[in-house]
Amino acid sequence: MYYYQYRKNGGQVLGISLDDIWSDSTYIGVYSSETEYSLDSPLWCDGVSIREATQPEIDNFPIAREENDLSQKRQEAKAVLDGTDAYKTAMPRAIRAFVLLVLQEINTLRALHSLPEYSVEQMKNAIKNKVDEENGS
């Protein structure tokens, strides 16, 4: 059995293995086949089939990779705000402390104008929305 690792967005085949060493993730898929395909030319895979990539697909590979990278960076930035297990370190604590300090100051100013306070959840959502607006630069 041959195992092919491919980018789910764009279908680019990234590697081949005789061992089942890879697992599916958000961006990377694994396709198994009895057939060995040569990596001498670019391959395309959609998780159901594998074949030689067409020129338009090849041209799209770098674009798809950039889209994946940007999406992954956005997910990581949001994970820092949520304090997920992978990001429970000193840096996210410092970021959280900074955000809470800024929120406290914002709420002090809002109170002066008889406006309701922003909650921590509202602040997190506002930051996540801003992360989604970034273009990756």
C-alpha positions as CSV (number, residue, x, y, z in Angstrom):
1,M,0.0,0.0,0.0
2,Y,1.2,3.5,-0.8
3,Y,0.3,6.6,1.2
4,Y,0.2,10.0,-0.3
5,Q,0.2,13.2,1.7
6,Y,-1.7,16.0,-0.1
7,R,-2.8,19.6,0.6
8,K,-6.6,19.6,0.9
9,N,-6.8,23.1,-0.5
10,G,-5.5,22.8,-4.1
11,G,-4.8,19.1,-4.1
12,Q,-1.0,19.2,-4.3
13,V,0.6,15.9,-3.5
14,L,3.4,16.6,-1.0
15,G,4.9,13.2,-0.5
16,I,4.6,9.4,-0.7
17,S,5.3,6.7,1.9
18,L,5.1,2.9,2.2
19,D,4.2,3.3,5.8
20,D,1.1,4.8,7.3
21,I,3.0,7.6,9.1
22,W,0.7,10.5,8.4
23,S,-2.7,11.5,9.6
24,D,-5.4,13.8,8.3
25,S,-5.4,17.4,9.6
26,T,-7.3,20.5,8.8
27,Y,-5.0,21.3,5.8
28,I,-3.3,18.0,5.0
29,G,-5.0,14.8,3.9
30,V,-3.7,11.2,3.4
31,Y,-4.8,9.1,0.4
32,S,-3.9,5.4,0.2
33,S,-3.6,3.5,-3.0
34,E,-2.4,0.1,-4.2
35,T,-0.9,2.0,-7.2
36,E,2.5,3.7,-7.0
37,Y,2.6,7.1,-8.7
38,S,5.9,8.8,-9.5
39,L,6.6,12.1,-7.9
40,D,8.8,13.0,-10.9
41,S,5.8,15.1,-12.1
42,P,3.4,17.1,-9.9
43,L,0.4,15.1,-8.7
44,W,-3.1,16.2,-7.7
45,C,-5.3,14.5,-5.2
46,D,-8.8,15.2,-3.8
47,G,-8.9,12.4,-1.2
48,V,-10.8,10.1,-3.6
49,S,-8.5,9.9,-6.6
50,I,-4.9,10.8,-7.6
51,R,-3.5,11.8,-11.0
52,E,-1.0,14.0,-12.7
53,A,-1.8,17.6,-12.1
54,T,-2.8,19.9,-14.9
55,Q,-0.9,23.1,-15.6
56,P,-3.7,25.3,-14.1
57,E,-3.7,23.1,-10.9
58,I,0.1,23.4,-10.7
59,D,-0.1,27.2,-11.2
60,N,-2.6,27.2,-8.2
61,F,-0.4,25.2,-5.8
62,P,1.5,28.3,-4.5
63,I,-1.7,30.2,-4.1
64,A,-3.4,27.4,-2.2
65,R,-0.3,27.1,0.1
66,E,-0.4,30.8,0.9
67,E,-4.1,30.6,1.7
68,N,-3.4,27.6,4.0
69,D,-0.5,29.4,5.7
70,L,-2.6,32.5,6.3
71,S,-5.6,30.5,7.6
72,Q,-3.3,28.6,9.9
73,K,-1.7,31.8,11.2
74,R,-5.2,33.2,11.9
75,Q,-6.2,30.0,13.7
76,E,-3.1,30.2,15.9
77,A,-3.7,33.9,16.7
78,K,-7.2,33.1,17.8
79,A,-6.0,30.1,19.8
80,V,-3.7,32.4,21.8
81,L,-6.8,34.5,22.7
82,D,-8.7,31.4,23.8
83,G,-5.8,30.0,25.8
84,T,-6.0,26.6,24.2
85,D,-3.7,23.9,25.5
86,A,-1.0,24.5,22.9
87,Y,-0.7,28.1,23.9
88,K,-0.9,28.1,27.7
89,T,2.5,29.7,28.1
90,A,3.9,33.0,29.4
91,M,3.4,34.9,26.1
92,P,-0.4,34.3,25.8
93,R,-0.7,35.3,29.5
94,A,1.1,38.5,28.8
95,I,-1.2,39.1,25.8
96,R,-4.2,38.3,27.9
97,A,-3.1,40.7,30.6
98,F,-2.5,43.4,28.1
99,V,-5.9,42.9,26.5
100,L,-7.6,43.0,29.9
101,L,-5.7,46.2,30.8
102,V,-6.8,47.8,27.6
103,L,-10.4,46.6,28.1
104,Q,-10.3,48.1,31.6
105,E,-9.3,51.5,30.2
106,I,-11.9,51.3,27.5
107,N,-14.6,50.6,30.0
108,T,-13.4,53.5,32.2
109,L,-13.8,55.8,29.2
110,R,-17.2,54.3,28.3
111,A,-18.4,54.8,31.8
112,L,-17.6,58.5,31.6
113,H,-20.0,58.7,28.7
114,S,-22.7,56.5,30.3
115,L,-22.0,53.7,27.8
116,P,-22.3,50.0,28.7
117,E,-19.1,48.1,29.5
118,Y,-17.5,45.8,26.9
119,S,-17.3,42.2,28.2
120,V,-14.1,40.1,27.8
121,E,-16.0,37.9,25.3
122,Q,-16.9,41.0,23.2
123,M,-13.2,42.1,23.3
124,K,-12.0,38.6,22.2
125,N,-14.5,38.5,19.3
126,A,-13.5,42.0,18.2
127,I,-9.8,40.9,18.1
128,K,-10.7,37.7,16.3
129,N,-12.6,39.7,13.7
130,K,-9.6,42.0,13.3
131,V,-7.4,38.9,12.8
132,D,-9.7,37.7,10.0
133,E,-9.4,41.2,8.4
134,E,-5.6,40.9,8.2
135,N,-4.1,39.9,4.8
136,G,-1.1,38.1,6.3
137,S,1.5,40.8,5.9
